[in-house]
Amino acid sequence: MSALESLPFGTRTFVMGVLNVTPDSFSGDGLGSDVNTALSRASRFIEEGVDIIDVGGESTRPSGIYEGVQEIQEEEEIRRVIPVIDAIKSRTNVLISVDTYKANVALAAVNAGASIVNDIWGMQRDPDMTSVISSTGCSVVLMHNTSNPDYSDVVQDTIFTLSEMVDRAVRSGVNKESILIDPGIGFGKTVKQNLEILRRLDEYKTIGRPLLVGTSRKSTIGNVLDLPVDERLEGTAATVALAIAKGVDIVRVHDVKEMIRVSRMSDAIVRGWN
């Protein structure tokens, strides 16, 4: 059974909490290799009502924006994420995703208990990723990303690319019902293009797969509000609320308690309340 089958999409918005076990997270919340601290934060997320915990062992901040961003070896990434996934899985049934584009890291994480692979390159960077997803039956987030942005219409172009990615994955043996899509806010897009995507998020529903959006603390918010990363809570809340109004299914956030409240209020307006 796909992990997504436990999430009744359309009934409410689901919240994915970010758990960075990196020393260099752009958002300033990296925990390094401190398993106990990571487990404590995960436990707090669960108490606050999180639906999915997204464990990441490598900073995915765009290298064109942040200095000193380097890829790490997969052995180091595995060393960072597996103990944390093991610890969370041994104590709770919360859904766990792993934020990686490396097939060997994904496989190790799934074997340790992760049920979703959140791939910022949409299975395009590592040729073995597709076989990991299809053979394990885990779910996957296909995110739009590019090193060479050149759009005639950023929304229609990314919809086309994401649709092709979904079709390619299905032809390669990935269960379509296990696929999520993410337009990739902040990856290969300008501030104005990110805002355009948010304004037209409802158009991505034509792809026919649940939609995940991650705007939390991102530089677009910082640019619009002229605020540092630790002062972007209200800007994040605005993007989450408006994304929900446009039909997003999952929001990926750092501030779980606050964004769950935003999601519940937004859902009450958009989906109805009883």
VOMI-636678 format. One line per field, with one value per residue: residue number from 0; x, y, z of N, C-alpha, C in turn. Coordinates in Angstrom, 2 decimals, always signed. Layout:
N
pos = c(NUM ...)
nxx = c(X ...)
nyy = c(Y ...)
nzz = c(Z ...)
caxx = c(X ...)
cayy = c(Y ...)
cazz = c(Z ...)
cxx = c(X ...)
cyy = c(Y ...)
czz = c(Z ...)
REM end
This chain:
274
pos = c(0 1 2 3 4 5 6 7 8 9 10 11 12 13 14 15 16 17 18 19 20 21 22 23 24 25 26 27 28 29 30 31 32 33 34 35 36 37 38 39 40 41 42 43 44 45 46 47 48 49 50 51 52 53 54 55 56 57 58 59 60 61 62 63 64 65 66 67 68 69 70 71 72 73 74 75 76 77 78 79 80 81 82 83 84 85 86 87 88 89 90 91 92 93 94 95 96 97 98 99 100 101 102 103 104 105 106 107 108 109 110 111 112 113 114 115 116 117 118 119 120 121 122 123 124 125 126 127 128 129 130 131 132 133 134 135 136 137 138 139 140 141 142 143 144 145 146 147 148 149 150 151 152 153 154 155 156 157 158 159 160 161 162 163 164 165 166 167 168 169 170 171 172 173 174 175 176 177 178 179 180 181 182 183 184 185 186 187 188 189 190 191 192 193 194 195 196 197 198 199 200 201 202 203 204 205 206 207 208 209 210 211 212 213 214 215 216 217 218 219 220 221 222 223 224 225 226 227 228 229 230 231 232 233 234 235 236 237 238 239 240 241 242 243 244 245 246 247 248 249 250 251 252 253 254 255 256 257 258 259 260 261 262 263 264 265 266 267 268 269 270 271 272 273)
nxx = c(+0.83 +0.57 +2.07 +0.64 -1.99 -2.93 -3.49 -6.15 -6.65 -8.03 -9.78 -8.60 -5.79 -2.52 +0.34 +3.77 +6.59 +9.77 +12.83 +15.94 +18.95 +21.50 +24.53 +24.37 +21.92 +19.85 +17.84 +18.59 +18.08 +19.44 +20.44 +22.71 +24.47 +23.10 +21.29 +19.53 +18.56 +17.31 +15.35 +13.89 +12.88 +11.33 +9.46 +8.18 +7.05 +5.19 +3.50 +2.41 +0.88 +1.78 +1.78 +3.58 +7.04 +9.89 +12.97 +16.17 +19.49 +21.31 +22.06 +19.78 +19.71 +19.77 +22.70 +23.38 +22.49 +23.28 +26.38 +29.13 +27.88 +27.95 +27.89 +27.47 +29.08 +27.39 +27.66 +28.12 +25.73 +23.93 +24.88 +24.05 +21.20 +19.99 +20.20 +18.44 +15.98 +15.60 +15.30 +12.99 +11.11 +11.04 +9.60 +7.17 +4.32 +4.22 +4.26 +7.23 +9.41 +12.20 +14.53 +16.12 +18.13 +19.59 +19.98 +20.99 +20.93 +18.20 +17.25 +18.41 +17.13 +14.41 +14.50 +15.02 +12.68 +11.42 +8.79 +8.34 +10.02 +11.51 +12.39 +14.36 +15.19 +13.46 +13.82 +15.64 +18.34 +19.84 +20.28 +19.49 +17.44 +14.75 +14.39 +14.69 +12.42 +10.34 +10.83 +10.69 +8.22 +7.62 +6.41 +6.79 +8.04 +7.98 +9.82 +9.96 +12.87 +15.72 +18.85 +19.21 +17.35 +14.82 +12.15 +9.10 +6.57 +6.35 +4.64 +3.09 +5.22 +6.54 +4.47 +4.24 +6.75 +6.66 +4.48 +5.56 +7.57 +6.05 +4.76 +7.00 +8.00 +5.92 +5.94 +8.30 +7.73 +6.87 +4.29 +1.54 -0.22 +1.36 +2.71 +3.62 +3.53 +5.62 +6.00 +8.41 +9.22 +11.50 +13.60 +15.54 +14.11 +13.05 +12.27 +9.89 +8.88 +8.46 +6.39 +4.46 +3.94 +2.83 +0.54 -0.88 -1.30 -3.44 -3.58 -1.83 -3.20 -4.20 -2.47 -3.12 -2.21 -1.56 -0.64 +2.25 +3.71 +6.46 +7.24 +8.33 +10.07 +11.59 +13.75 +12.30 +10.25 +11.85 +12.96 +10.69 +9.68 +11.92 +13.41 +15.33 +16.09 +15.13 +12.93 +10.64 +8.16 +5.47 +5.30 +5.62 +3.28 +1.34 +1.83 +1.25 -1.49 -2.63 -1.81 -3.28 -5.81 -5.67 -5.73 -3.69 -2.30 -0.43 +1.65 +4.96 +6.86 +8.77 +7.99 +6.00 +3.81 +2.66 +2.02 +0.26 -1.91 -2.50 -3.17 -5.42 -7.27 -7.42 -8.36 -10.89 -12.19 -11.87 -12.51 -14.63 -16.25 -16.92)
nyy = c(-1.18 +2.20 +4.96 +7.25 +6.54 +6.61 +9.18 +11.11 +12.88 +16.03 +16.24 +17.71 +19.92 +18.64 +18.49 +18.72 +18.38 +19.89 +18.39 +18.97 +17.40 +18.54 +20.50 +22.96 +24.19 +26.34 +27.63 +27.89 +25.95 +23.60 +20.48 +19.01 +16.05 +15.27 +13.04 +12.75 +15.34 +15.73 +13.75 +14.72 +17.09 +15.99 +14.60 +16.74 +17.92 +15.90 +15.98 +18.43 +17.92 +17.12 +15.62 +14.35 +13.72 +15.16 +14.14 +15.37 +15.14 +16.63 +19.90 +21.56 +24.03 +26.48 +26.67 +28.88 +31.00 +30.86 +30.96 +28.64 +26.15 +22.74 +19.51 +16.50 +13.36 +10.26 +8.35 +9.85 +11.27 +9.19 +8.36 +10.49 +10.57 +8.02 +7.03 +8.84 +8.43 +5.76 +6.09 +7.68 +6.03 +3.85 +4.74 +5.85 +5.99 +7.88 +9.22 +9.09 +10.93 +11.08 +13.47 +13.53 +13.11 +11.00 +7.68 +5.49 +6.52 +6.96 +4.30 +3.15 +4.69 +4.06 +1.35 +1.68 +2.69 +4.93 +6.12 +7.73 +9.33 +12.34 +14.02 +16.47 +16.75 +15.33 +12.60 +12.79 +13.23 +11.07 +8.10 +5.65 +6.04 +5.73 +2.95 +2.27 +3.46 +2.15 -0.57 -0.75 +0.24 +2.55 +5.92 +8.97 +12.27 +14.33 +16.92 +20.05 +21.27 +23.03 +23.65 +25.41 +27.80 +28.81 +30.18 +30.45 +30.74 +30.49 +28.93 +27.27 +26.02 +24.64 +22.97 +21.38 +20.10 +18.72 +17.03 +15.42 +14.21 +12.70 +10.94 +9.62 +8.36 +6.57 +4.96 +3.69 +1.97 +2.95 +3.30 +5.20 +6.19 +6.63 +8.96 +12.30 +15.80 +18.74 +22.12 +23.38 +25.82 +28.43 +27.12 +27.36 +29.55 +32.97 +35.60 +36.88 +34.92 +32.82 +33.96 +34.16 +31.45 +30.72 +32.31 +31.04 +28.41 +26.62 +25.73 +23.63 +21.41 +20.15 +18.18 +15.99 +14.79 +14.71 +17.81 +19.27 +21.91 +23.94 +26.67 +27.69 +29.99 +30.87 +32.51 +34.14 +35.18 +36.59 +38.49 +39.92 +40.99 +42.06 +40.81 +38.90 +35.35 +34.33 +35.83 +35.36 +34.25 +35.26 +35.92 +33.40 +32.21 +33.63 +32.72 +30.01 +30.01 +31.14 +29.31 +27.08 +28.02 +27.86 +25.18 +23.41 +20.34 +19.38 +21.06 +22.02 +22.68 +24.60 +25.66 +24.09 +24.00 +26.59 +26.71 +24.61 +25.63 +27.78 +26.30 +24.83 +26.89 +28.02 +25.81 +25.56 +27.71 +27.32 +24.61 +24.07 +23.77 +21.83)
nzz = c(+0.00 -0.88 +0.81 +0.53 +0.47 +3.01 +3.47 +3.16 +0.61 -0.23 +1.81 +3.83 +4.45 +4.51 +6.66 +6.35 +8.23 +8.50 +9.10 +9.57 +9.46 +9.22 +9.12 +7.94 +7.18 +5.25 +6.58 +9.16 +11.05 +11.26 +12.60 +12.69 +13.55 +15.77 +17.24 +19.40 +19.83 +17.37 +17.51 +19.64 +18.54 +16.49 +18.03 +19.21 +16.93 +16.31 +18.54 +18.04 +15.87 +13.33 +10.04 +8.33 +8.58 +7.32 +6.67 +6.24 +5.06 +3.68 +2.70 +0.65 -0.37 -2.93 -4.87 -6.33 -4.90 -2.26 -0.63 -0.53 -0.73 -0.94 -2.40 -0.53 +0.22 -0.42 +1.58 +3.89 +4.01 +4.44 +6.93 +8.47 +8.25 +8.68 +11.44 +12.66 +11.33 +12.06 +14.86 +15.05 +13.80 +15.50 +17.60 +16.87 +14.64 +12.69 +9.36 +7.46 +5.47 +3.23 +2.38 -0.37 -3.34 -4.07 -4.97 -3.42 -0.84 -0.59 -0.74 +1.57 +3.49 +3.10 +3.75 +6.43 +7.35 +6.21 +4.12 +2.02 -0.63 -1.06 -3.67 -4.88 -7.45 -8.95 -9.68 -11.74 -11.44 -10.36 -11.96 -10.92 -9.20 -9.99 -10.15 -7.48 -6.34 -7.74 -7.13 -4.35 -3.80 -2.51 -1.88 -3.83 -4.16 -6.85 -7.80 -9.52 -10.99 -12.14 -13.72 -15.67 -16.14 -18.31 -19.41 -21.19 -20.25 -16.99 -15.40 -17.16 -18.47 -16.37 -15.57 -17.85 -17.84 -15.36 -15.86 -17.88 -16.35 -14.53 -16.33 -17.41 -15.14 -14.55 -16.84 -16.32 -14.33 -11.87 -9.53 -10.33 -8.44 -6.28 -6.54 -5.88 -6.70 -7.01 -7.52 -7.11 -5.71 -5.54 -6.72 -9.40 -10.30 -10.51 -8.09 -8.93 -10.64 -8.83 -7.31 -9.28 -9.79 -7.29 -7.39 -9.35 -8.65 -8.75 -11.36 -11.59 -10.81 -12.97 -13.70 -12.27 -9.94 -6.38 -4.81 -3.56 -1.73 -0.94 +0.76 +3.00 +4.92 +2.76 +0.29 -1.44 +0.15 +1.94 +0.19 -0.73 +1.68 +2.79 +4.87 +7.27 +7.47 +9.89 +10.48 +9.01 +9.48 +9.38 +6.67 +5.56 +6.57 +5.12 +2.52 +2.82 +3.54 +1.22 -0.68 +0.11 -0.44 -3.14 -3.60 -2.77 -1.50 +0.38 +2.67 +3.14 +5.90 +8.33 +10.77 +12.55 +14.47 +14.26 +11.51 +11.23 +12.56 +10.88 +8.61 +9.45 +9.94 +7.41 +5.95 +7.12 +6.02 +3.23 +2.67 +4.28 +7.50 +10.38)
caxx = c(+0.00 +1.30 +1.91 -0.33 -3.34 -3.35 -3.78 -7.35 -6.53 -9.29 -10.53 -7.91 -4.40 -1.59 +1.53 +5.06 +7.54 +11.15 +13.80 +17.25 +20.09 +22.64 +25.14 +24.37 +20.60 +19.64 +16.85 +19.17 +17.56 +20.15 +20.75 +23.92 +24.29 +22.57 +20.10 +18.61 +17.89 +16.43 +14.20 +13.10 +12.12 +10.32 +8.41 +7.42 +6.22 +4.09 +2.58 +1.75 -0.07 +2.36 +1.35 +4.77 +8.31 +10.80 +14.34 +17.15 +20.88 +22.16 +21.41 +19.32 +19.61 +20.35 +24.09 +23.50 +22.04 +24.03 +27.79 +29.68 +27.03 +28.64 +27.29 +28.22 +29.10 +26.19 +27.94 +27.91 +24.30 +23.33 +25.29 +23.27 +19.74 +19.47 +19.92 +17.27 +14.80 +15.46 +14.81 +11.59 +10.29 +10.93 +8.79 +5.92 +3.86 +4.12 +4.89 +8.56 +9.97 +13.62 +14.81 +17.36 +18.06 +20.54 +19.27 +21.45 +20.41 +16.77 +17.04 +18.73 +16.10 +13.19 +14.75 +14.99 +11.32 +10.81 +7.84 +8.27 +11.27 +11.29 +13.53 +14.32 +15.48 +12.41 +14.39 +16.39 +19.76 +20.44 +19.56 +19.00 +16.35 +13.48 +14.30 +14.48 +11.01 +9.46 +11.06 +10.28 +6.81 +7.44 +5.90 +7.86 +7.73 +8.72 +9.88 +10.56 +14.13 +16.53 +20.07 +19.20 +15.99 +14.49 +10.72 +8.22 +5.53 +6.91 +3.66 +2.81 +6.44 +6.78 +3.42 +4.62 +7.89 +6.19 +3.64 +6.50 +8.23 +5.09 +4.59 +8.25 +8.07 +4.93 +6.46 +9.44 +7.25 +6.43 +2.84 +1.11 -0.90 +2.36 +3.45 +3.25 +4.28 +6.02 +6.47 +9.80 +9.40 +12.85 +14.60 +15.59 +13.10 +13.24 +11.25 +8.63 +8.39 +7.91 +5.11 +3.53 +3.55 +1.90 -0.71 -1.57 -1.11 -4.57 -3.36 -1.07 -4.12 -4.47 -1.57 -3.86 -1.55 -1.57 +0.32 +3.01 +4.38 +7.35 +7.63 +8.72 +11.27 +12.43 +14.29 +11.26 +9.63 +12.84 +13.09 +9.48 +9.52 +13.22 +13.59 +16.21 +15.41 +14.47 +11.79 +9.76 +7.01 +4.23 +5.32 +5.34 +1.86 +0.57 +1.96 +0.56 -2.92 -3.04 -1.62 -4.43 -6.94 -5.48 -5.92 -2.54 -2.63 +0.56 +2.59 +6.22 +7.13 +9.67 +7.27 +4.87 +2.66 +2.04 +1.45 -0.92 -3.01 -2.85 -3.82 -6.76 -8.14 -7.61 -9.23 -12.25 -12.77 -11.83 -13.13 -15.79 -15.94 -18.04)
cayy = c(+0.00 +3.45 +5.81 +8.30 +6.03 +6.94 +10.61 +11.35 +14.18 +16.69 +16.45 +18.78 +20.10 +17.88 +19.28 +18.03 +19.13 +19.77 +18.00 +19.04 +16.89 +19.10 +21.62 +24.17 +24.47 +27.76 +28.19 +28.06 +24.97 +22.34 +19.83 +18.21 +14.61 +15.10 +12.22 +13.01 +16.61 +15.50 +12.98 +15.64 +17.97 +15.15 +14.35 +17.99 +18.01 +14.94 +16.54 +19.58 +17.42 +16.94 +14.42 +13.74 +14.34 +15.09 +14.12 +15.69 +15.10 +17.49 +21.17 +21.66 +25.43 +26.68 +27.13 +30.19 +32.03 +30.74 +30.62 +27.50 +24.98 +21.64 +18.19 +15.61 +11.98 +9.55 +7.67 +10.83 +11.55 +8.01 +8.41 +11.52 +10.42 +6.72 +6.93 +9.66 +7.71 +4.60 +6.53 +8.12 +4.87 +2.94 +5.35 +6.42 +5.54 +9.02 +9.02 +9.68 +11.07 +11.41 +14.52 +13.15 +12.78 +9.92 +6.40 +4.66 +7.13 +6.68 +2.89 +2.95 +5.35 +3.25 +0.14 +2.07 +3.04 +6.01 +5.62 +8.71 +9.95 +13.72 +14.19 +17.82 +16.67 +14.59 +11.35 +13.08 +13.37 +9.75 +7.17 +4.47 +6.39 +5.18 +1.54 +2.22 +3.79 +1.11 -1.86 -0.71 +0.62 +3.75 +7.10 +9.87 +13.65 +14.78 +18.38 +20.71 +21.93 +23.15 +24.45 +26.35 +28.32 +29.56 +29.93 +31.37 +30.92 +29.63 +27.97 +26.26 +25.26 +23.69 +21.95 +20.46 +19.29 +17.82 +16.00 +14.49 +13.45 +11.71 +9.92 +8.85 +7.51 +5.50 +4.04 +2.97 +1.03 +3.59 +3.37 +6.60 +6.59 +6.91 +10.14 +13.68 +16.78 +19.96 +23.05 +23.78 +27.23 +28.79 +26.32 +27.70 +30.57 +34.28 +35.96 +37.13 +33.64 +32.11 +34.57 +33.78 +30.06 +30.73 +32.93 +30.16 +27.02 +25.76 +25.18 +22.38 +20.31 +19.46 +17.02 +14.87 +14.21 +15.62 +18.91 +19.68 +23.19 +24.34 +28.09 +28.06 +30.78 +30.95 +33.82 +34.97 +35.89 +37.55 +39.57 +40.74 +41.68 +42.56 +40.27 +37.73 +34.05 +34.07 +36.73 +35.13 +33.45 +35.82 +35.77 +31.98 +31.98 +34.17 +31.82 +28.76 +30.24 +31.36 +28.05 +26.25 +28.56 +27.43 +23.74 +22.57 +19.20 +19.26 +22.16 +21.62 +23.85 +24.48 +26.05 +23.16 +24.41 +27.79 +26.47 +23.76 +26.54 +28.47 +25.33 +24.51 +28.03 +28.13 +24.71 +25.85 +28.66 +26.80 +23.29 +24.00 +23.44 +21.30)
cazz = c(+0.00 -0.92 +1.99 +0.23 +0.67 +4.37 +3.49 +2.34 -0.04 -0.51 +3.06 +4.54 +4.06 +5.34 +6.99 +6.38 +9.03 +8.05 +10.12 +8.92 +10.21 +8.50 +9.85 +7.12 +6.62 +4.94 +7.49 +10.48 +12.00 +11.10 +13.88 +12.59 +13.76 +17.12 +17.10 +20.50 +19.56 +16.23 +17.99 +20.47 +17.64 +15.84 +19.02 +19.33 +15.72 +16.42 +19.53 +17.43 +14.88 +12.00 +9.31 +7.73 +8.97 +6.19 +7.21 +5.22 +5.52 +2.87 +2.39 -0.74 -0.74 -4.27 -4.79 -6.96 -3.97 -1.01 -0.80 +0.20 -0.79 -1.58 -2.24 +0.36 -0.23 +0.02 +2.84 +4.95 +4.07 +5.10 +8.35 +9.14 +8.28 +9.08 +12.88 +13.00 +10.85 +12.96 +16.16 +14.92 +13.44 +16.65 +18.64 +16.37 +13.32 +11.78 +8.05 +7.34 +4.13 +3.23 +1.40 -1.06 -4.77 -4.28 -4.89 -2.30 +0.39 -0.57 -0.42 +2.99 +4.28 +3.01 +4.56 +7.84 +7.76 +5.45 +3.13 +0.93 -1.04 -1.52 -4.57 -5.44 -8.88 -9.64 -10.21 -12.95 -11.16 -10.15 -12.84 -10.19 -8.29 -10.45 -9.77 -6.03 -6.07 -8.28 -6.49 -2.94 -3.71 -1.69 -2.58 -4.26 -4.54 -8.02 -7.77 -10.67 -10.70 -13.34 -13.63 -16.80 -16.27 -19.52 -19.49 -21.91 -19.24 -15.95 -14.91 -18.17 -18.74 -15.29 -15.65 -18.94 -17.38 -14.32 -16.51 -18.52 -15.28 -14.05 -17.38 -17.50 -13.95 -14.69 -17.86 -15.74 -13.33 -10.63 -9.40 -10.44 -7.21 -5.25 -6.96 -5.56 -7.49 -6.33 -8.56 -6.87 -5.37 -5.13 -7.42 -10.81 -10.58 -9.89 -7.13 -9.64 -11.13 -7.67 -6.98 -10.35 -9.52 -6.16 -7.83 -10.31 -8.20 -9.12 -12.69 -11.47 -10.54 -14.24 -13.81 -11.72 -8.77 -5.23 -4.97 -2.38 -1.92 +0.14 +0.71 +4.35 +5.19 +1.56 -0.06 -2.04 +1.27 +2.42 -0.78 -0.74 +2.96 +3.21 +6.21 +7.36 +7.49 +11.17 +10.65 +7.86 +9.90 +8.85 +5.22 +5.30 +6.84 +4.01 +1.36 +3.14 +3.46 -0.17 -1.39 +0.44 -1.21 -4.54 -3.72 -2.44 -0.65 +1.45 +2.82 +3.79 +6.74 +9.48 +11.99 +12.46 +15.29 +13.70 +10.18 +11.39 +12.89 +9.63 +7.71 +9.96 +9.71 +5.96 +5.56 +7.55 +5.05 +1.86 +2.54 +5.15 +8.89 +11.17)
cxx = c(+0.88 +1.04 +0.83 -1.76 -3.85 -3.68 -4.98 -7.34 -7.89 -10.10 -9.92 -6.50 -3.50 -0.29 +2.74 +6.04 +8.97 +12.06 +15.17 +18.34 +21.37 +23.26 +24.95 +23.02 +20.43 +18.75 +17.35 +18.73 +18.25 +20.61 +22.04 +23.61 +23.75 +21.24 +19.07 +17.84 +16.91 +15.17 +13.29 +12.27 +11.02 +9.15 +7.54 +6.51 +4.99 +3.04 +1.78 +0.81 +0.46 +1.88 +2.54 +5.99 +9.31 +12.23 +15.33 +18.55 +21.83 +21.40 +21.04 +19.13 +20.32 +21.75 +24.28 +23.12 +22.91 +25.45 +28.16 +28.83 +27.75 +27.86 +28.15 +28.16 +27.89 +26.42 +27.70 +26.43 +23.55 +23.65 +24.45 +21.79 +19.25 +19.26 +18.68 +15.98 +14.54 +14.81 +13.35 +10.68 +10.07 +9.97 +7.42 +5.57 +3.72 +4.80 +6.22 +8.93 +11.45 +13.87 +16.15 +17.09 +19.00 +19.88 +19.69 +20.98 +18.92 +16.49 +17.32 +17.65 +14.80 +13.34 +14.69 +13.61 +10.69 +9.87 +7.64 +9.68 +10.94 +12.51 +13.46 +14.68 +14.52 +12.87 +15.17 +17.90 +20.47 +19.65 +19.00 +17.80 +15.02 +13.32 +14.11 +13.01 +10.10 +9.62 +10.59 +8.80 +6.56 +6.87 +7.05 +7.29 +8.61 +8.68 +10.49 +11.80 +14.90 +17.75 +20.13 +17.80 +15.81 +13.02 +10.06 +7.03 +5.89 +5.93 +3.40 +4.04 +6.72 +5.70 +3.77 +5.73 +7.46 +5.33 +4.51 +7.20 +7.32 +4.94 +5.82 +8.37 +7.13 +5.39 +7.60 +9.03 +6.84 +4.90 +2.40 +0.48 +0.09 +3.12 +2.79 +4.04 +4.51 +6.56 +7.85 +10.00 +10.83 +13.96 +14.55 +14.52 +13.48 +12.13 +9.90 +8.04 +7.82 +6.54 +4.05 +3.04 +2.55 +0.54 -1.54 -1.44 -2.23 -4.38 -2.61 -1.97 -4.45 -3.57 -2.22 -3.19 -1.59 -0.39 +0.93 +3.70 +5.23 +7.80 +8.31 +10.08 +12.11 +12.75 +13.28 +10.56 +10.58 +13.00 +11.89 +9.39 +10.80 +13.52 +14.56 +15.41 +14.66 +13.30 +10.75 +8.53 +5.72 +4.16 +5.05 +3.86 +0.99 +0.64 +1.23 -0.95 -3.38 -2.84 -2.79 -5.66 -6.88 -5.49 -4.74 -2.95 -1.71 +1.40 +3.78 +6.73 +8.15 +8.93 +5.94 +3.65 +1.91 +1.36 +0.30 -2.13 -3.47 -3.62 -5.24 -7.73 -8.44 -8.55 -10.68 -12.95 -12.92 -12.63 -14.39 -15.41 -17.17 -17.49)
cyy = c(+1.25 +4.26 +6.86 +7.85 +6.33 +8.42 +10.89 +12.74 +14.74 +16.96 +17.57 +18.92 +19.35 +18.66 +18.37 +18.90 +18.84 +19.46 +17.91 +18.52 +17.24 +20.20 +22.96 +24.46 +25.97 +28.42 +28.35 +27.04 +23.62 +21.78 +19.03 +16.74 +14.29 +14.36 +12.54 +14.32 +16.48 +14.75 +13.86 +16.57 +17.20 +14.89 +15.58 +18.18 +17.12 +15.44 +17.70 +19.19 +17.21 +15.64 +13.64 +14.47 +14.08 +15.24 +14.36 +15.76 +15.93 +18.77 +21.20 +23.11 +25.66 +27.30 +28.48 +31.33 +32.03 +30.30 +29.36 +26.26 +23.88 +20.34 +17.36 +14.19 +11.24 +8.80 +8.59 +11.17 +10.41 +8.04 +9.43 +11.13 +9.11 +6.60 +7.71 +8.97 +6.48 +5.00 +6.94 +6.92 +3.95 +3.46 +5.83 +5.84 +6.69 +8.70 +9.75 +9.76 +11.39 +12.38 +14.22 +12.92 +11.63 +8.57 +5.57 +5.20 +6.83 +5.23 +2.61 +3.54 +4.56 +1.98 +0.44 +2.49 +4.22 +5.42 +6.58 +9.20 +11.31 +14.13 +15.56 +17.85 +15.75 +13.31 +11.56 +13.12 +12.03 +8.73 +5.94 +4.77 +5.76 +3.73 +1.38 +2.46 +2.65 -0.21 -1.89 -0.39 +1.84 +4.88 +8.04 +11.25 +14.01 +16.30 +18.92 +21.46 +22.03 +24.01 +25.52 +26.90 +29.17 +29.28 +30.94 +31.72 +29.96 +28.58 +26.88 +25.40 +24.24 +22.62 +20.92 +19.53 +18.28 +16.70 +14.96 +13.62 +12.36 +10.58 +9.02 +7.88 +6.32 +4.48 +3.18 +2.05 +1.62 +3.68 +4.83 +7.09 +6.92 +8.21 +11.43 +14.61 +18.06 +20.92 +23.61 +25.27 +27.47 +28.02 +26.63 +28.70 +31.88 +34.52 +36.16 +35.83 +32.80 +32.64 +34.22 +32.35 +30.01 +31.30 +31.98 +28.68 +26.09 +25.13 +23.85 +21.17 +19.54 +18.25 +15.78 +14.16 +15.21 +16.61 +19.28 +21.00 +23.50 +25.78 +28.53 +28.75 +31.08 +32.39 +34.72 +35.80 +36.95 +38.73 +40.50 +41.59 +42.33 +42.14 +39.09 +36.47 +33.79 +35.01 +36.56 +34.31 +33.96 +35.71 +34.34 +31.69 +32.48 +33.23 +30.51 +28.94 +30.39 +30.11 +27.11 +26.72 +28.14 +25.91 +22.86 +21.49 +19.06 +20.53 +21.68 +22.82 +23.54 +24.72 +25.30 +23.66 +25.58 +27.50 +25.46 +24.63 +27.31 +27.54 +25.02 +25.66 +28.19 +27.04 +24.98 +26.80 +28.01 +25.53 +23.15 +23.49 +22.87 +20.74)
czz = c(+0.00 +0.34 +1.77 +0.47 +2.08 +4.53 +2.59 +1.72 -0.42 +0.74 +3.90 +3.97 +5.04 +5.50 +7.10 +7.15 +8.61 +9.23 +9.45 +9.84 +9.45 +9.35 +9.16 +6.47 +6.39 +5.98 +8.91 +11.51 +11.88 +12.44 +13.84 +12.81 +15.16 +17.08 +18.19 +20.29 +18.40 +16.66 +18.85 +19.60 +16.92 +16.78 +19.21 +18.13 +15.82 +17.42 +18.94 +16.30 +13.48 +11.36 +8.74 +8.28 +7.85 +6.69 +6.08 +5.76 +4.70 +2.57 +0.93 -1.15 -2.06 -4.18 -5.46 -6.03 -2.72 -1.29 -0.02 +0.19 -1.56 -1.37 -1.30 -0.21 +0.34 +1.33 +4.03 +5.11 +4.77 +6.59 +9.13 +9.30 +8.87 +10.59 +13.30 +12.55 +11.72 +14.28 +16.10 +14.68 +14.63 +17.71 +18.17 +15.01 +12.32 +10.45 +8.01 +5.87 +4.26 +2.07 +0.76 -2.54 -5.11 -4.01 -3.69 -0.96 +0.52 -0.17 +1.05 +3.88 +4.27 +3.83 +6.06 +8.31 +7.06 +4.40 +1.97 +0.64 -1.64 -2.34 -5.25 -6.92 -9.62 -10.31 -11.50 -12.71 -11.04 -10.97 -12.12 -9.29 -8.71 -10.03 -8.27 -5.71 -6.54 -7.53 -5.03 -2.79 -2.85 -2.54 -2.91 -4.56 -5.71 -8.04 -9.04 -10.23 -12.00 -13.07 -14.70 -17.01 -17.52 -19.82 -20.43 -21.03 -18.12 -15.45 -15.94 -18.48 -17.64 -15.22 -16.71 -18.48 -16.32 -14.89 -17.19 -17.48 -14.73 -15.07 -17.48 -16.33 -14.08 -15.73 -17.32 -14.59 -12.00 -10.63 -9.41 -9.15 -6.09 -5.51 -6.46 -6.47 -6.69 -7.38 -8.31 -6.64 -4.91 -5.83 -8.92 -11.22 -9.91 -8.87 -7.83 -10.18 -10.01 -7.29 -8.02 -10.16 -8.38 -6.55 -8.68 -9.93 -8.65 -10.49 -12.65 -11.20 -11.81 -14.43 -13.21 -10.57 -7.62 -5.30 -3.61 -2.69 -0.69 -0.04 +2.00 +4.42 +3.95 +1.17 -0.76 -0.98 +1.80 +1.49 -0.78 +0.53 +3.46 +4.66 +6.19 +7.59 +8.78 +11.45 +9.53 +8.21 +9.28 +7.33 +4.81 +5.49 +5.69 +2.80 +1.59 +2.98 +2.01 -1.01 -1.13 -0.32 -2.67 -4.69 -3.41 -1.44 +0.56 +1.48 +3.62 +4.57 +7.83 +10.79 +12.04 +13.22 +14.66 +12.36 +10.22 +11.74 +11.66 +8.70 +8.17 +9.72 +8.23 +5.45 +5.94 +6.59 +3.69 +1.70 +3.37 +6.53 +9.56 +12.49)
REM end
